[in-house]
Amino acid sequence: MKIQKNKEWRAPRIRPKNIELLENLSNAVAVSGDERAVRKIVLSKIKDLVDDFQMDALGNILATKKGKGRNLPKVMLAAHMDEVGFMISSDEGKGFYRFEIVGGIDPRQLAGKPVLVGKDRIPGVIGAKAIHLASSRERKNSISVDSLRIDLGPGNSKKIQSGTWAGFATKFSQIGPSLRGKALDDRVGVATIIALLENPPENIDLLVAFTVQEEVGLRGAKVAAYTLAPDMAIALDCTPSLDMPLWDGKENVEYRSKIGQGPAIYIGDGATLADPRLVSLIRNVGDEYKIPYQIRQPGKGGTDAGNIHKQREGIPSISISVPGRYLHTAASIIRLKDWKNTISLLHASLSHINNQTLKGDRRR
Amino acid sequence: MKSLIKALTEITGPSGYEEKIRDFIIDQIKDHVDNFEVDALGNLIVRKGNKASNGKVIMLAAHLDEIGIMITHVDANGFARFSTLGGVYPRNMAGGRVRFLNGDSGIIGMEPGGTIKSVPDIAKMYVDFGVTTKKDCPVNIGDVACFERTFTDLGDRIVAKAMDDRVGIAILIELLKNAKTGPNQIVGVFTTQEEVGTRGAASAAFGVMPDIGIAIDVTITGDTPNANLMEVALGKGPAIKIKDSGMISDPKVVKWMVETATHAKIPFQREILAAGWTDAKAIQVSRDGVPAGCISIPCRYVHSPSEMIDINDVTNAIKLLSNLVSKTISI
């Protein structure tokens, strides 16, 4: 598919207010199943930008922004509102609480991390024995979740019921070229869609889903795609980078993605084999518009596209991610320029979608 | 029949990239059916016959795709790393060759380490194209390949890569060419992405809305030295699936199949598969539910480059399916 660059096209700009929005989104605590805090921010931002919006039974926000004209392609964009975190499982007295992990967190990441618990965001810490008191054998092993407690202090004993959500407490900050915060997976996707709604392409009908429960199995996206029934879909997410140099100087062949190298386009992951027509469209747009991009290394993992593409009679789908280091920990890092290029690549790609984009069979 | 199976197994069609095999099938069936279409996920949906008031819409599904690999990185010296598409077992890779969609071939190499008996992870393997630089490497990240292995005719037994599920495809082609449909409509669905999680069948079934769904696929056997206990053997007839780890066949469908085979004196076996599933798993739970079952072709060494079947099981499967779809069905 040949792409002719539209000389009138201008990249949407990321303004300080967009970064401020990402900061607010990153700082909000919205663990899978309890996405209220992010939903509230999203609703306040999009209500004047879209033609209509609704919250569905699972808590997804579904919105539409129509283009100019009739019978335009219906393109779904999805970003998930939820983040990995914790759920209190029992009160052990004196302000100690037992907890379970919600979503995927490596237990080695837990000890010593500050957390916020419940609706009142009570600050606490995941406690572990100080090094002074730990034996040399203990220091070699990771501590299982069963052995860890959230410590809220004696004043908060009996205040939290089991079933209460908790999340990491890290505050967002901008550090040189990078943005650091918790839950950038996938608040950066949420902020990307909002930036796009501020500069919507007029050649398509945009169907937007801010989804719930992605981190526990792409659950919200499944029903969102059923309701929206789009012609095609793009999931916007954040993908882990393992791009650090190797200690022995060998070539790193398992980097997954590299921060600073542009938006990561998916060809295949554990949940989706991206539609080859959409892959070539987005790659060609990147080449013609000279927007840097990278191909995410195929392998495991998944995005909302995993459940969107199987919905109804099949929905051609792809994912684009901002690469990020240390995802699913208390502090992840992305590059601001990768985010800017993601918005540019997405905006330019959407501007080239038409009723011919999926004409012909799925093939390379 | 053997020549059709040979031709089908020689085509490269890993999950998600089934266009070559789909084109081949369209060429085979287009003059024998009422209509065909290709849906959003690449499923080829073929209709034959009209449903009468006492008839059923019967979805017969065989999957186009085979297991394969996808390139993840080409290093400075031109070696290409890969991840897998579907259930590729590391132990089957040693000494193997792979062929890419564009026809390029390479051999599977492995990093040293471990012992002579141990099998490394896929992450320690690479494709060697005989080149020395990244620039000369004929493939790039995202390119896909399948096992390269010739078809071998051993008489009643035939061997090839991708017998799973090209033998099912061959059966469905024969059926669409020759079967009488009676009061029923046959919807032959050549599905995509089965090996990565019955993805094509799920969306196809949503669109087809069948009254009955039947997968045609391979199943493993218990007839080799020290094999796990399993009743199914090569050459003893098609297997009527009762249960696998993804689906419990509708008992009414099983009864219909068993009675039809018994009445027509077609040999058959009863299949209970401990681990594995077919497109029927996805069809069964489509929309408000579909009575589903599966006719399996016994196959040794499934997901290896040399999958073995017995041609008599194929012939009998065609007979059984022809009998099933051509009569009034009361379930």
Interface residues (C-beta under 8 A of the other chain):
Chain A: E251 V253 E254 Y255 I267 G268 L273 P276 V279 I295 Q297 P298 G299 K300 H309 K310 Q311 R312 E313 G314 I315 P316 L358 D361 R362 R363 R364
Chain B: S15 G16 Y17 E19 R22 V38 D39 A40 L41 G42 N43 M70 I71 T72 H73 D75 A76 R81 S83 L85 L101 A123 I141 G142 T192 Q193 V196 R199 G200 A202 S203 A204 F206 G207
